[in-house]
Amino acid sequence: MGARASCFSRLCCCWISFPSPDPRPPRPPPTPAAAAAAAYLPCPGMDAETGPGTVTTEAHRPPQPRTPYADADRTLRALAAAAEGFGRRAIGGLHGALYHVTSLQDDGHGTLREACRAKEPLWIVFEVSGDIHLHTYLRVSSHKTIDGRGQRVRLTGKGLQLKDCHHVIVCNLQFEAGRGHDVDGIQIKPGSTNIWIDRCSLADYDDGLIDITRQSTDITVSRCHFARHDKTMLIGADPTHVDDRCIRVTIHHCFFDGTRQRHPRLRFGKVHLYNNYTRDWGIYAVCAGVEAQIVSQCNIYEGGHKKTVFKYMPEKAADREETVAGWIRSEGDAFLHGALPCLVDGPGAECVFRPEEYYDRWTMEAASPALKEVIQLCAGWQPVPRPPDC
C-alpha cells in the first residue's frame, strides 16, 4: 500500500479459515442455536456458485456486501457463542430465563439495573423504548445478555460496568452523554472475560467510550458506531499493569466517525482489527504503546485534517529496563485522502501474533467503496425487530 496509499486495495474478499487444504474454503456448516451466526460475508466481485476468488462482470455484481452474522437475528438466542474473534465463546444469558424490562427508571421493579445485578443467568429484553438516565454506573453480573433488538433504548448519565464478570453480550443499545470523572460508556475491568459488544452506538462521554483494562480478555467489539468523542477506546490503562499482557481483543466492522483518537490505543495485549472504517480523526487512528501487538487487516483509514494512521508510543513496563513501543502489522489496509500509515519496520513487526493461531475463521473482505458504504449503514444501533425465542 505504500506507493499507492490513496487507492483501495484490490484484494478479493474471503472467509478466512485456517488450516484448509482447499484454496477456496467452503461455507461453514449449520450450527446449533448456541453457536449460530458465524455468517459468511460475500462481496462484490464474488460469484455465488464458484465461491471466493472468482470475479464476476459488473452486471452480475450484487448491490453491496452483506455484513457478518447473517443468522444472528434468526432466533433470539442465536447470538450466543456467535461472535467472531477473541470473544467467540461469549454465551451471555443463554441458559437463563427471559427478563422483560418494563420501566425506564434507574432502579426498581422491571428495570435494567434490577436485571443486571441478579446472580442467575438472564436474557434481558426490552418492552419499552426511550432513555434510561443512570445516576451511578450500572454494574453487570456474569451470564447476562442485554438485548436491545426490537426497541430503541439509550443509556445516559453513566455507563455499564463489567467488573469481574464473564459471558456478557451487549447488543443494539445507544450510549450518550455520560458525565463525571472516569465515566465510560462501557467499562470492562478487572479480570472480565468472554465479552461481546455488538451493534451499539456510543458518543459523548467524559472519559472513554469503551475501556478494556486490568486483565480483561477474550473480547469482541463488532458493528459499533463511535462518534463525537475524544478518547474512544483504551485497551490497557497503564505501563505498570504488566499483567495486561493477557489481553486479547477483536474489533471488526466498526465505524469510527470523526472521533479524535484511540481506535484503539493499546498497551501490552493483542488486538485484531479488520474491516473497520476510521475517518477524520484528530490526532492519530491507532496507537501501539508498550509491548502492544496489533494486526490491522483490510481496514479503511480516511484522513481529514490529520493524516497519521499508526502511532507508536514508547513506554517503560514496570518489570523491564528498556523503554519500548509496540508493533503493528498492516495487511490490505486502504489509506485514503492522504492518510499516512507511518509504519515502523523492524524485526518486531514479524513477531506480531497471527490471528489464525487463536481462531480458525473470520469473515473479511477487501477494503473497497462497497465496504465503506455498508459499514456506515450497518454499524451502530439498528431498527431490527426482536427475534422469536425458539
Secondary structure, 3 states (H helix, E strand, C coil): CCCCCCCCCCCCCEEEECCCCCCCCCCCCCCCHHHCCCCCCCCCCCECCCECCCCCCHHHCCCCCCCCCCCCCCCHHHHCCCCCHHHCCCCCCCCCEEEEECCCCCCCCCCHHHHHCCCCCEEEEECCCEEEECCCCEECCCCEEEECCCCCEEEEECCEEECCCEEEEEECCEEEEECCCCCCCEEECCCCEEEEEECCEEEEECCCCEEECCCCEEEEEECCEEECCCECEEECCCCCCHHHHHCEEEEECCEEECCCECCCEECCCEEEEECCEEECCCCCCEEECCCCEEEEECCEEECCCCCECEEECCEECCCCCCEECCEEEEECCEEECCCECCCCCCHHHHCCCCHHHCCCEEEECCCCHHHHHHHHHHCCCCCCCCCCCC
